[in-house]
Amino acid sequence: LKPLSYTENYAFVGWYDGETEALAGTYKVTKAVTLTAQWKKGIIVTAKNFNEGLQSAISDPDSILVLEDDITVLETITISSGNVTIDLNGKTLKNESRTVVQVADGATLTIMDTGTKGSIKASGDYVVWNYGSLEVTDGEISGVGYGVKNYGSLEVTGGNISGNYSGVDNQGELTVTGGSIKASGAGRYGVDNAGILYLSGAPVITSESY
């Protein structure tokens, strides 16, 4: 749910009760509360200015990279440093031959979607490869191999992650409090876990039988 009014060139982050984000499924209301809308500077990008916008977002952690159109990238997007937030804004970010996004050790990426059915898709083995810190709050991550390969810290509070082999191949630390993680291939696990896994709330994790 977005506010009815907004400030131009700013992207809606979410509703907050003080410092606590009021996320559906995890935020419990026990008394009357006042929620406040939070915003960040929006860097609007298309295919033509995506790389320039990404560098601006890396330099400014108080901004959000907002997709204006569907974007197909030819090379893997590398979040080399900083704290970057990507708002899919109902659009699709994809790579037809390799990993779409790689998060380096020490870098942080948040994936959100203030639109409808925003997605990150890949035809390679992995859609997102994470060595740093990755948070998925909304949107869809889907691929023919794995949705996310995680060697770092991955937090899933919403959205949908899926892959034919598994939704998440976890070699690091994975916390799931919402959303869904799914494997669509026969005999595959929603989460292929060889790391540390924390589950709470009401997430949906689906594996496929033979």
N, C-alpha and C positions, 0 to 999 in steps of 0.2 A: 504494500500500500504506500503510494507516494503522496506527498502534499499536493493540494490542488494548485498552489502557486509556487513559483520557483524563481530563482535569480539567474539571469542569463549568464552563460559561461561557467556555471557551477553545477556540480553533479551531486545528486542526493546520495548520502552514505547510508542512512538508516535512522530509526527511531531510538532514542536513548532515554533511560531513566538515570539521570546523573551520568556516571561513567559507564553504566551497564547498558549494552545494546539489547533491545527488546526483540529477541529472535523468536519467531514462531516455533512452538514445540519445546523450547527450553526456558523461556521467560515465564515465570509464574507470578500471577497477580493475586495478592492476598489482601490488598486494600486499594483505596482510590489512589491513582498515580497520575502524574502529568508527564507525558512523553514529549521530548524536544527533538525536532528534526535537525540532523547534522549534515553539513555540506562541505565539499572540498572543491577547489578550483578544477574545472573540467578542461582537459586538453583534448579537443575534438580531432580525431584522426581518420583519414581515409588511406587507401593503398599508396597514394602519392606521397603523403607526409608522415607515414607510420614511423619510420626510423627516426626522423627528427623529433616527432612527438614522444617516442620512447625515451630518447636521451633527455628530453626536458623533464619527463616524469621521474627518471632516475635521479636527476639533479634536484627535484623538488618533491620531497616525500609528502607534502601537504596537498598534492594534486592527484587527480584521477585521470587515467588514459581512457577516453570514451570512444568506442567505435561508432562511426557515423554510417558506415556501409559494411557489407560483407567484404572480408579481406582474405586473399590467398597469398601466402608468403612462399618464396622459393627456397629460402634458407631458414635454419632454426633460429628463432628469436632467443637471444641470450640475455637474461637478467643478471648482469655481472656484479652488481653492487646495489646498495640502496634499498629503499622500501617502496615498491611499486604496486599500485592498485590498477587493475584493468576492469572496466565496466563493459561487459559485452553489449549492453544496451539493446538486447533483442537481435543482435547480428551474429554472423558466423566468422570465426577466425580459423583458417585451415591451412594445412600443408599437404600436398597430395603425394609426397614421396618420403618424408622423414618426420622426425619429432617437431612439433610446433614450437614449444617453449621449453627452455632449459634454465633452471634457477641455480646459480652458482652458490657454493659454500659461502656463507656470510651475507647473502642477499635474501630479501623477503619479497614474496609475491602474494597478493590477495586477488582472487578471481570472484567477481560479483556480476550480477545481471539485474539492472533496474528495468529492463524491458521484458519481453516475453519470448521464451524459447531461444535465448542466446546460447551459443555453443562454440566449443573448440574441438576440431575434428582433424584426424590424421589418417593417412593410409600406411604409415610406417609402423614400426614395432611399438612405439610409445607415443602418446599424445603429449604428455608433460613429463619431463625428467627433472627430479628435484634433488639437489644436494644441500639446499639451504632451508628456508622456512617457507612453507606454502599453506595458504588458507583458502578453502573453497566455501563460499557462502551461498552461492546460487549459480544457475546456469548448468549446461550440460558439457561433459568432457567424454568423448567417445572415439573409439578407434578400432581397427581391425585386429590389433594385437592387445596391448595393455592400455588402460586409461592413463594411469599415473605410475611411474617407477619412482619409488621414494627411498632415498638414502639419508634424508635429513629429517625434518620435522614437518608432518602433514596434519592439518586439522580440517575436518569436514563438518561443517555445521548446517549445510543445506546443499541443494543442487543434486545432480545425477552424474555418476561416474560409471562408465561401462567399457568393456572390451571383450573380444572373443576369448582371449586367454584368461584374463581376470580384470576386474575394475581397477584394483590397486595391487601392485607387486611391492610389498613393503619390506624393506631391508633396514629401515630406520625406526622412527617413532611415529605412530599413527593414532590420532584421537578422533573418534567419530561420535558426534552427539546428535546428528540429524542428517537429512538427505537420504540418498540411496546409492549403493555400490553394487554393481551387477556384472556377472560373467555370462556371456551368451553362448559360448562354445560348450559342447558336450563334455561332461566330466571335469569342468573347470570351476574354480572357486571365485566368489565375489571378491574376497581379499585373500591373496596368496601371501601368507604372513611368515616371515623369517626374522622379524624384529620385535618391537614392543607395540602392543595394541591395547588401547583403552576404549571401552565402549560405555556409553551412557545415553540417557534420553530415549528416543524412539527411532533410531535409524533403521533402514531396510537394507539388509545385505543378502543378496540372492546368488546362489550357486546353481549350476546346471548338472543334472545327472546324465548318465549315459543312456 
